[in-house]
């Protein structure tokens, strides 16, 4: 984005150059200051409260455990299989 906004500087219009420089500086500050300094430090200070989920939203969202070792316990039980010996026709077709 900095490259795209920086390309606005090549335009002959002074207002376009001003927008290009301003947006480039804004993106640079956002990337360096906000995303690399402020957000990680705020997350560190808040600890587990940074991951607080409001109650109504907690009731709507599904309960997912991606790091669970026994994830098969969450799957519904499989229907019993009725395997037929080879060559036997199903009862509904007889």
C-alpha positions in Angstrom: 0.0 0.0 0.0 2.9 2.3 0.7 4.2 1.7 -2.8 0.8 2.4 -4.4 0.2 5.6 -2.4 3.8 6.6 -2.9 3.2 6.4 -6.7 0.7 9.2 -6.3 3.7 11.5 -5.7 4.5 11.2 -9.5 1.2 12.9 -10.4 1.6 16.5 -11.4 -1.3 17.7 -9.2 -0.1 19.0 -5.8 -3.3 17.7 -4.0 -2.7 14.2 -5.4 0.9 14.4 -4.2 -0.3 15.5 -0.8 -2.7 12.6 -0.5 0.0 10.1 -1.6 2.5 11.3 1.0 -0.2 11.5 3.7 -1.6 8.0 3.0 1.9 6.5 2.8 2.9 8.0 6.2 -0.4 6.9 7.7 0.0 3.3 6.5 3.7 3.3 7.7 2.6 4.5 11.2 -0.2 2.0 11.3 2.1 -0.9 10.5 5.0 0.0 12.8 3.4 1.8 15.7 0.0 0.3 16.0 0.4 -3.3 14.9 3.9 -3.9 16.1 3.9 -2.0 19.4 0.5 -1.0 20.7 -1.5 -4.1 20.0 1.0 -6.6 21.4 1.6 -4.5 24.5 -2.1 -4.1 25.1 -2.6 -7.8 24.7 0.2 -8.5 27.1 -1.2 -6.1 29.7 -4.7 -7.4 29.4 -3.7 -11.1 29.6 -6.6 -13.5 29.4 -9.0 -10.6 29.5 -8.0 -9.7 26.0 -9.8 -12.8 24.8 -13.1 -12.0 26.6 -16.1 -13.1 24.7 -19.5 -11.5 25.4 -22.2 -13.9 26.7 -24.7 -13.5 23.8 -22.0 -14.1 21.3 -20.7 -17.1 23.3 -24.2 -18.6 23.0 -24.4 -18.1 19.3 -20.9 -19.3 18.2 -20.2 -23.1 18.0 -17.9 -24.7 20.6 -14.7 -25.6 18.7 -11.6 -27.3 20.1 -9.0 -27.4 17.3 -6.2 -28.5 19.6 -8.1 -31.4 21.2 -6.4 -34.8 21.0 -9.6 -36.8 21.2 -11.6 -34.8 18.6 -13.4 -38.0 17.6 -15.4 -37.8 20.8 -17.1 -34.7 19.4 -18.3 -36.5 16.3 -21.8 -38.1 16.3 -21.9 -41.8 16.7 -21.8 -43.6 13.4 -24.8 -45.7 12.4 -24.1 -49.5 12.7 -23.0 -50.8 9.4 -24.9 -53.6 7.8 -22.3 -55.2 5.6 -23.5 -58.0 3.4 -21.4 -60.8 2.1 -20.3 -60.4 -1.5 -23.1 -61.4 -3.9 -26.0 -61.0 -1.4 -28.7 -58.7 -2.6 -30.3 -56.2 -0.2 -33.6 -57.3 1.3 -35.6 -54.5 -0.3 -34.5 -55.7 -3.8 -35.4 -59.4 -3.3 
